[in-house]
Amino acid sequence: MNKFLTSVSKAAVALLLLAESTTAVSLPGCQVTPPPQTLLPSVRTANLTLPESPFGITYATLQENIAFVSLFGTSFGMGNIGVLNTTNFPPSLLHQLPLPASYEGAEGLALSHCGKYLFVAAGEGVVVFDTDLAAAGSPFSIVGNLNGTTPTQNAGNGTVQVTLSASDDIAYVSQEFGPRESASPGNIDVFSLSYSDNPSSVSGTALGFLSLGIAVVSSVLSPAGDILYATSEVDGWNSTTGTISVINTTTLSTSPGQAVMSIVDAGCQPVRTVLSSSGEVLWVTVRESNHLLAFNTSRLLTEPMFALLASVQVGAAPVGLTFAKNETRILTADSNRFNYPNATSGLSVVDVQKALETGGDGAVLGRIPTGLFPREFAVSNDGQTVLVSDYSSKSVQAVDVASIP
């Protein structure tokens, strides 16, 4: 039997057993320093030094041996996009493409499903690049932008991530906070997208926004595209508890204020999300709990008290996360961004099946050493390499997936 099918089948069985259980897994509390982890020194890695701090990272799908990385810059207005040649291990830097000075920094990246456009979260909006032009280093590769300011609303403050619908016609933009002048909670800004060729251009019409909790920094779409899951780091200015919001995307595009179907507690400052390919399990990094959580997506709506499937102790202040090895492993970017005592940065390697079978106990296989503040991931199209943006080390780290246990 195919090894991939076997591993997926085992994970599915584990999930089925948990789905039939009504034994609640407990949410973790806040935690300063996590317990030490076993080091995994045999995992093969290599580093590329960059001129600025990398944030988001993604592989191109139309251009061979190309990846894009956002470089935040050392001051406002200095963000740019790095174009990487991924032929070798580690990759090399080919080009740097500056963002307009009016956009502060450069954060999360989203590649359109057609592969032709790169959406860059920056400042209070989004800058769009043509990937063919960007890969060639063209100074004319910017082909559009999205701005949530309209006659009836102001843009949010601090764009972190862009999530695109499967047909690339809708963009959901995570704004860490609301408009500067209002000190309001974070938003999901919604845009209808239009494209044209000769010359290439992208435009967006703001459809509205949804206010959630404070510091809205991540979202992910269900496979059917009908549900958007979004994290808020905290649910109030004096709170330590963050949430997951379950949002109806049809309503979000027409009547945003009525789109939330459920809000579920998710520990101390949930930040990033990834969804299993089946759409049945939502994985969330919880930065101030030092945990990785797994939620049954159906129960987030029907039985939120029993939605939590697993709570996995990982390293210090996990931010990004990604699947590896055909969804049998999850890597978390344990950033240690607040430099807690006796803590270090690294990548936790989590056995997905074990986490679902045990509720999280014994699921971490060990820690891969990294530079300072590992932040986001990209997985190569063949699944053989993972790139990690080591923000405070100003480097991209390549990880050989075959060497991960």
CORRA-V217607 format. One record per pair of residues at least 6 apart in sequence whose ideal C-beta (glycine too) atoms are under 6 Angstrom apart, sorted by sequence separation. I is the first residue (numbers start at 1). J is the second residue. D is the distance in Angstrom with one decimal. If there is no record, write none. Layout:
i: {I:I}
j: {J:J}
d: {D:D}
//
This chain:
i: {60:73:85:149:178:235:72:84:85:99:111:119:120:134:148:164:178:195:221:251:252:275:285:286:299:300:323:324:336:379:389:390:59:133:147:234:235:251:299:336:355:71:85:110:119:162:163:177:178:194:219:220:233:274:284:321:322:336:354:377:378:387:388:58:176:232:335:71:82:83:109:117:118:130:162:175:193:219:232:248:273:283:296:321:334:377:387:57:83:129:175:247:295:334:351:68:69:108:118:129:130:161:191:192:218:231:247:248:272:281:282:295:296:320:350:376:385:386:56:82:106:107:159:160:175:216:270:271:318:319:334:350:351:374:375:54:55:116:128:191:192:229:230:245:246:282:294:386:80:81:106:128:159:160:172:173:216:246:270:271:294:318:319:331:332:348:349:374:375:54:55:67:80:190:280:349:384:80:127:158:190:215:245:266:269:293:314:316:317:373:52:53:67:80:103:104:156:158:213:228:267:269:315:317:348:371:373:65:79:103:125:126:157:171:189:212:214:243:244:268:291:292:314:316:317:329:330:370:372:52:65:125:228:268:346:347:372:65:125:156:171:187:188:213:243:244:267:292:330:346:371:99:157:226:243:346:347:77:103:169:187:241:242:316:328:346:371:154:345:79:185:186:290:79:242:316:345:370:76:99:185:240:242:185:186:345:186:213:287:124:156:315:73:72:156:212:285:315:72:314:70:126:233:264:285:337:97:121:262:312:335:70:121:176:231:262:335:121:264:292:365:121:148:176:333:48:95:174:188:333:46:47:48:79:119:174:312:46:97:229:146:174:310:207:210:310:172:272:274:285:208:271:272:312:210:272:310:311:68:70:310:56:58:83:312:55:56:83:108:110:56:58:62:107:108:220:229:61:110:217:218:246:113:218:220:320:322:349:112:150:163:172:223:319:320:143:144:160:161:222:320:322:143:144:146:148:163:143:144:166:165:190:190:66:130:60:63:128:324:117:30:30:28:27:34:30:31:31:28:28:34:24:34:25:28:22:25:18:33:32:90:33:89:33:57:59:56:58:7:57:59:4:59:43:40:38:39:40:37:37:57:57:25:54:18:53:14:11:15:53:11:14:54:10:14:50:50:49:47:48:47:45:46:45:44:44:43:43}
j: {66:79:91:155:184:241:79:91:92:106:118:126:127:141:155:171:185:202:228:258:259:282:292:293:306:307:330:331:343:386:396:397:67:141:155:242:243:259:307:344:363:80:94:119:128:171:172:186:187:203:228:229:242:283:293:330:331:345:363:386:387:396:397:68:186:242:345:82:93:94:120:128:129:141:173:186:204:230:243:259:284:294:307:332:345:388:398:69:95:141:187:259:307:346:363:81:82:121:131:142:143:174:204:205:231:244:260:261:285:294:295:308:309:333:363:389:398:399:70:96:120:121:173:174:189:230:284:285:332:333:348:364:365:388:389:69:70:131:143:206:207:244:245:260:261:297:309:401:96:97:122:144:175:176:188:189:232:262:286:287:310:334:335:347:348:364:365:390:391:71:72:84:97:207:297:366:401:98:145:176:208:233:263:284:287:311:332:334:335:391:71:72:86:99:122:123:175:177:232:247:286:288:334:336:367:390:392:85:99:123:145:146:177:191:209:232:234:263:264:288:311:312:334:336:337:349:350:390:392:73:86:146:249:289:367:368:393:87:147:178:193:209:210:235:265:266:289:314:352:368:393:122:180:249:266:369:370:101:127:193:211:265:266:340:352:370:395:179:370:105:211:212:316:106:269:343:372:397:104:127:213:268:270:214:215:374:216:243:317:155:187:346:105:105:189:245:318:348:106:348:106:162:269:300:321:373:134:159:300:350:373:109:160:215:270:301:374:161:304:332:405:162:189:217:374:90:137:216:230:375:89:90:91:122:162:217:355:90:141:273:191:219:355:253:256:356:219:319:321:332:256:319:320:360:259:321:359:360:118:120:360:107:109:134:363:107:108:135:160:162:109:111:115:160:161:273:282:115:164:271:272:300:168:273:275:375:377:404:168:206:219:228:279:375:376:200:201:217:218:279:377:379:201:202:204:206:221:202:203:225:225:252:253:135:200:131:135:202:401:202:240:268:267:267:290:288:289:290:289:291:315:306:316:308:311:306:311:309:340:340:398:342:398:343:376:378:376:378:328:378:380:326:381:368:366:366:367:368:366:367:387:389:359:389:356:391:353:352:356:394:353:356:396:353:357:394:395:395:395:396:397:397:398:399:400:403:403:404}
d: {4.0:4.7:5.8:4.5:3.1:5.7:5.9:4.2:4.9:5.7:5.8:5.4:4.6:4.2:3.9:5.7:6.0:5.6:5.7:5.5:4.0:5.6:5.8:5.8:5.5:4.8:5.9:5.7:5.0:5.5:6.0:5.4:4.8:3.6:5.9:5.4:5.1:4.1:3.8:5.9:3.8:5.1:5.0:4.3:5.6:5.7:4.4:5.4:5.7:5.0:5.4:5.3:4.9:5.0:4.7:5.8:5.5:4.3:4.3:5.8:4.5:5.6:4.4:5.6:5.4:5.7:5.9:5.2:5.6:4.6:6.0:5.6:4.3:5.3:5.5:5.5:5.4:4.2:5.0:5.0:5.3:5.4:5.1:4.9:5.9:5.8:5.8:4.6:4.1:4.9:4.2:4.9:4.8:5.2:5.1:5.8:4.4:4.3:5.4:5.8:4.8:4.3:3.8:4.6:4.7:5.9:5.6:5.6:4.9:5.3:4.5:5.9:5.4:4.0:5.3:4.9:5.8:4.3:4.4:5.6:5.6:4.3:5.8:4.9:5.8:6.0:4.9:5.5:4.2:5.1:5.7:5.7:5.8:5.0:4.8:4.8:4.6:5.8:5.6:5.8:5.6:5.9:4.8:5.5:4.9:5.3:4.4:6.0:5.0:4.6:5.0:3.9:5.8:5.3:5.5:4.2:5.3:4.2:4.9:4.9:4.0:5.0:4.8:4.9:4.6:5.4:4.5:5.3:4.5:5.9:5.1:4.3:5.8:4.4:5.9:5.8:5.3:4.5:5.3:3.4:5.6:3.6:5.2:5.7:4.5:5.6:4.8:5.3:4.7:4.1:3.9:4.7:5.1:5.9:3.9:4.1:2.6:5.4:2.7:4.3:3.8:4.2:2.9:5.5:5.9:3.4:3.8:6.0:4.6:4.0:5.8:4.0:4.4:4.4:4.7:4.8:5.0:5.2:5.0:3.7:5.5:4.2:5.9:4.0:5.2:5.9:4.3:5.7:3.7:5.4:4.9:5.3:5.3:4.5:4.2:4.1:4.5:4.6:4.4:5.5:5.7:4.5:4.6:4.6:6.0:4.9:4.2:5.2:5.9:5.9:3.0:5.5:4.9:5.8:5.7:5.6:5.9:4.2:5.8:5.4:5.6:5.5:5.3:5.7:5.6:5.3:5.2:3.9:5.4:4.3:5.3:5.7:5.9:3.3:5.1:3.8:5.8:5.7:4.6:5.4:5.6:5.1:4.3:4.9:5.6:5.7:3.1:5.4:4.9:4.2:4.2:5.4:5.8:4.6:6.0:5.3:4.1:5.1:5.8:3.9:3.7:5.7:4.4:5.5:5.2:5.3:5.9:4.1:5.6:5.7:4.9:5.6:5.6:5.2:4.4:5.2:5.9:5.7:4.6:5.5:5.2:5.5:4.2:5.7:4.0:4.5:3.7:5.1:5.9:5.8:5.6:5.9:5.7:5.6:4.4:5.8:5.2:4.1:5.8:5.8:5.2:5.4:4.4:5.4:4.2:5.9:5.6:5.9:5.4:5.7:4.4:5.6:5.4:4.1:5.8:5.6:5.2:4.5:5.6:5.9:4.2:6.0:4.7:6.0:5.0:4.9:4.3:6.0:5.5:4.1:3.6:5.1:3.9:5.4:3.8:4.6:5.6:3.8:5.5:5.5:4.7:5.2:5.5:5.1:5.0:5.6:3.8:5.9:4.7:5.0:4.7:5.9:4.3:5.5:4.2:4.8:5.7:4.5:5.6:5.0:5.1:5.8:5.0:3.3:4.0:5.2:5.9:5.5:5.7:5.1:5.6:5.8:5.8:4.9:4.7:5.7:4.5:4.4:5.4:5.9:5.5:4.0:5.3:5.2:4.2:5.1:5.6:4.8:4.1:4.4:5.6:5.7:5.5:4.5:5.4:5.4:5.4:5.0:5.0:5.2:4.1:5.2:5.4:4.9:5.5:5.3:5.3:4.9:4.6:4.3:5.6:4.7:5.8:4.9:4.0:4.1:5.8:5.3:5.9:4.1:5.4:4.9:4.7:3.7:5.9:4.8:5.4:5.7:5.5:5.4:4.9:4.0:5.7:5.2:4.6:5.1:6.0:5.2:4.8:4.7:5.2:5.6:5.1:5.2:3.8:4.4:4.8:5.7}
//
